């Protein structure tokens, strides 16, 4: 009798197992669907006060699908551009954020070419537009700004003469903040904070706070307790972090292309380091950027990060937008 009962239990187990797996898979798919970005126009985001849009999710390697590193933080119509790698101006043009509608602040995390390549043309454009604008970042950012105004003086004067105006270098409208270490200041209604993070050259991470919400952009870095300090309880953390490549297997699970799997190498955070910093900070959404040309194993990357970090993980794409409240969108730029 006992043998028959055990047989029935085994039969029911075989029958129910596929259903249980299907149910579990269905719940997973629903969760994934919930996190999937909704395609919207930039105009439809006007009702959202606070957000970050990834203009460039790539790295120094050329990638036609990913522009160079750049993130656009928006607050009540004001636009704060963090880094401006190759392709940034083209991305802004696609969104209509140029000329008089161009960013109100140009912020640099560090002076590697893939992060400041389009700084000069951005400053050149802003110098021809009425109204103050903010420039901030590590030294020698003031020298760089002065260089643009002086070196291109004749060019700026020529372009202004087409409008019946002239360029006066003494009336340049840039408000320049040369930053080092920890800083906090306000601009256009946002509180902006910085802290130094370890990279191969001097680098700053930025935090933006408004109305109880916060967005942090890490810049390039390896593990540091400074980042969790700056990003404490942030709603969104845009983080330079390595990923798992398709086919990497056990040989190189934690290394993105072009980086050796060495913790604290002064260049880029490993998956473990990125997950650890996000967990220590207690952020709600981790948005991974600075991605390579390699095929990324998104599922394996998220699984590895989830060993330490229990919040939402998103791998960045160009034009991906996350609001301070956690909504995820893909801006229609066609």
WOWOPE-V925253 format. One record per backbone hydrogen bond with DSSP energy under -1.0 kcal/mol. CO is the residue of the C=O (numbers start at 1). NH is the residue of the N-H. If there is no record, write none. Layout:
BEGIN
CO&NH ; CO&NH
END
This chain:
BEGIN
1&5 ; 2&6 ; 3&7 ; 4&8 ; 5&9 ; 6&10 ; 7&11 ; 8&12 ; 9&13 ; 10&14 ; 11&15 ; 12&16 ; 13&17 ; 16&20 ; 17&21 ; 18&22 ; 19&23 ; 20&24 ; 21&25 ; 22&26 ; 23&27 ; 24&28 ; 25&29 ; 26&30 ; 27&31 ; 28&32 ; 29&33 ; 30&34 ; 31&35 ; 38&330 ; 40&332 ; 42&45 ; 43&46 ; 45&48 ; 49&76 ; 50&324 ; 51&74 ; 52&322 ; 53&72 ; 54&319 ; 56&70 ; 57&291 ; 63&66 ; 67&58 ; 69&85 ; 70&55 ; 70&56 ; 71&82 ; 72&53 ; 73&80 ; 74&51 ; 75&78 ; 78&75 ; 79&104 ; 79&105 ; 80&73 ; 81&107 ; 82&71 ; 84&118 ; 85&88 ; 86&68 ; 87&91 ; 88&92 ; 89&93 ; 90&94 ; 91&95 ; 92&97 ; 93&96 ; 96&98 ; 98&101 ; 99&102 ; 104&134 ; 105&81 ; 106&136 ; 107&83 ; 109&204 ; 112&115 ; 112&116 ; 113&117 ; 115&84 ; 116&119 ; 118&122 ; 119&123 ; 120&124 ; 121&125 ; 122&126 ; 123&127 ; 125&128 ; 126&129 ; 133&175 ; 134&106 ; 135&177 ; 136&108 ; 137&179 ; 140&144 ; 141&145 ; 142&146 ; 143&147 ; 144&148 ; 145&149 ; 146&150 ; 147&151 ; 148&152 ; 150&153 ; 152&156 ; 153&157 ; 154&158 ; 155&159 ; 156&160 ; 157&161 ; 160&163 ; 160&165 ; 161&164 ; 168&171 ; 169&172 ; 173&133 ; 175&135 ; 177&137 ; 183&194 ; 185&192 ; 187&190 ; 190&187 ; 191&209 ; 192&185 ; 193&207 ; 195&205 ; 198&222 ; 203&197 ; 205&195 ; 206&217 ; 207&193 ; 208&215 ; 209&191 ; 210&213 ; 213&210 ; 214&235 ; 214&236 ; 215&208 ; 216&238 ; 217&206 ; 221&269 ; 225&229 ; 226&230 ; 227&231 ; 231&234 ; 234&284 ; 235&285 ; 236&216 ; 237&287 ; 238&218 ; 239&289 ; 244&297 ; 245&248 ; 256&259 ; 260&262 ; 269&242 ; 270&274 ; 271&275 ; 272&276 ; 273&277 ; 274&278 ; 275&279 ; 276&280 ; 277&281 ; 278&282 ; 278&283 ; 281&233 ; 284&312 ; 285&237 ; 286&314 ; 287&239 ; 288&316 ; 289&241 ; 295&246 ; 296&298 ; 297&301 ; 298&302 ; 299&303 ; 300&304 ; 301&305 ; 302&306 ; 304&307 ; 305&308 ; 305&309 ; 312&286 ; 314&288 ; 317&320 ; 319&331 ; 320&54 ; 321&329 ; 322&52 ; 323&326 ; 327&323 ; 328&38 ; 329&321 ; 330&40
END
